[in-house]
Amino acid sequence: MNYLEKELRELVKKDDSIFDFLQESTLDGMWYWDLTNQEEEWMNIVFWERLGYDPDQMPAKAEAWMGLINPEDMEIAKAKIAEH
């Protein structure tokens, strides 16, 4: 692990406001998905906004964003997820 990544992780542990700043400031949005328990997922508001959706109308579930994948690309997407 890069020392800067390690330092950032430690800062986030010590001060919640750093995490809030990161999730509010990121341009691409953030999400976290437990691949061993795929029912557990979290995504911030920016995630849905960048995709052009109202975050209040989109559930924090994998099937919500997976439903946006072109059916022709679904098998590839599932294979890539399985690699992790």
Secondary structure, DSSP 4 states (H G I P E B T S, - for coil): --HHHHHHHHHHHH-HHHHHHHHHH-SS--EEE-TTSTT-EEE-HHHHHHTT--GGGS-SSHHHHHTTS-GGGHHHHHHHHHH-
